[in-house]
Structure formats: structure tokens, C-alpha cells
Amino acid sequence: MAHPPVFIGGFRSGSTLLASYLGLHPRLSAIYETKFLADLLRAARILQDEAGRGERELGLAGEWAREGALPREAAVDFLVGRAMADIPLTQQILDGLAPDGKAPHERYAAGSNHILWTAPEGLDAIAPFVRAIRAGSPPHTLIPTLACGIVPLFAEHARREGKSRWANKTPELPRFQPELRQLFGRIKVIHLIRDGRDVVNSSLKLNWWPVETGARSWKIFIEDVRAQAAPAPGDYLELRYEDLVADHTGTLRKVLEFLDLDGDPGQMVAAQERHAPGSTSRLEAARRIGLWRSQMSAADKAAIKTIANDLLVSLGYAGNADW
């Protein structure tokens, strides 16, 4: 029986490190990053607007476009354009012609991105979907159209690496589990969670977005992923970033068991360290936990507290609002 594809997500939460580890397994090929797919699924969700999920995507698209509220058609155009720009940008990153957006301490065995198709191949794979959107095709036909390009594209990536399975790490994709199930059938999801204050602090240093957008995106992501995993709890694994960096081997053991894969986690950690010296250091990672306390302004802390303190408390990262 075919194994279901794997999707790994989480913002600034060790997901690339985990994907890098899994890519060292002889049977599993890591695919990262495919931000273009998240934007295309977001566009499809806006057009389908099932269970009101499209409204949330409209709001996020407006924030990212720095336009406030966007009409549906403008939001879809923005997202499709961003997706089409992401594919050649990833090629430039792979070729060393553009920065990868990673912090200096981030080092991975396969690099910051691992894509084994070319930019023209990626654009060809999504072209029918883009044409269908621009032609105003019925919303219910969009995901099947996208599947015709994406499913063979991801399979080809694994084949080029000589492996039988793949795991996709793209931070936002686990927010699109209904659409991913339409694309691939059964899927497995690994969700890494990190203290939202450290997530926002880290993303601010990379100039990703304003603090309010970061806090809202962190909260929406966790709430959406958990809700969408509810129909298949046995195919969902939730991990903490803080646990991963404290115990690489123990966390990998849990992941391999979840994925029904044999393997020696200790050997995978050693291999990662050989390829990217210093990347498995617990001390270096521990120094980055709680940096929000000294590095964020009082105004930024207050903004996060207003937006996401309830989730911080429920996750155990905060005891109350007094921080």
C-alpha cells in the first residue's frame, strides 16, 4: 500500500531542520520550499469559499499586499502573481543568485531550499491551473486541475533523488489540509509549534511583516492546522520547537515512528552535523529561546499580548497576561 505524502509546517519553529533530517533518510526525499503552492491553494480557497475559509485568506492577502481590504478578484490576482514569481526566485536562491532569507545560524544538510525541478518545469506544472483561474473556470474544478501538475512534479523530485517517498516542508501548507487531501488523498501532517513571542521576534528581525501581522498569522496558523487535522487525528503529529532543539534524537524517533519508517535517529543527527557543522548544537539553539524578552519593545509585546495571549496561555507559554 502506498504511503501517504508528508507535510511539515510551522513558522520559525525548526521545520527546515526537521525536513533536513528526514531528507537524510534513504527512503524519504525532502522538498522545500514550495511557497507557490500555498499561494495557489489560498487563491483556490478564496474562489471556493467553503465554510467561510476564503474570508480569512482575503484578509491575509490584503495585509501582505499592504492594501488593507482587497476585492476577491484583486486578491486572487495578487496571490497568483506572487506564486508565479516565487518559482523563479527559488531557482535563483538555489543558484546562489538571491538571498535565501535564513538567519546566519541556520545550516542544513541539503541547503536552505531543496527543489530538484527547474523553474520552467515548475511554471509548466502550474500553468493549467493559472489558465483555469484566469478563464473563470468553476471553482470546484480548480484543485483537480492543479493536481494534474503538482502530483507528478513532486513525484519527479523524489525520483531524481532515487527515493520512493517525499516530505514537503513549506511553513503554511498544513493550513490547507482540505485542499491537500483533494490533491493527494490521504496525507500526514507534522506541525511544529514555538512560543509565538519568539516567532514574531525572529520574523521581525528578518523584516517579514509588522508585529501585528506576525502575531495574527501565528495564531491563525495554529488554530487552523489543529481544526483541519481533527478529521484524521491519527495522521497528525504535533511537536514543540523547544523539544526538538533540546532532544534532536528523541524527537526524530517520534517522527520516524509516526511515518512508519525504520532508521537510526542518532545516525541522522550525526549526518546532519557532518554536512552542516554546528547545526545540531543544543546550546546555540537554547540561546535563541526567550530572546523576545530582551529584544522586543514594550509596544511590540503589548501588541502580541492583545492578539494572541489567549493562545500563549493555552499552550503553556504564558501563565497569564502578566509578562
ABEGO torsion letter per residue (X at the ends): XBBBBBBBBEBGAGAAAAAAAAAABAABBBBOBBAAAAAAAAAAAAAAGBGGAAAAAAAAAAAAAGAEBBBAAAAAAAAAAAAAAAAAAAAAAAAGABBAGBBAABBBAAEABBBABBAAAAAAAAAAAAAAAAAGBBAAAAAAAAAAAAAAAAAAAAAAAGBABBBBBBAAAAAAAAAAAAAAEBBBBBBBBBBAAAAAAAAAAAGABBAAAAAAAAAAAAAAAAAAAAABAAABBBBBAAAAAABAAAAAAAAAAAAGBBEBAAAAAAAAAAABBGAABAAAAAAABGAAAAABBAAAAAAAAAAAAAAAAAAGABABABX
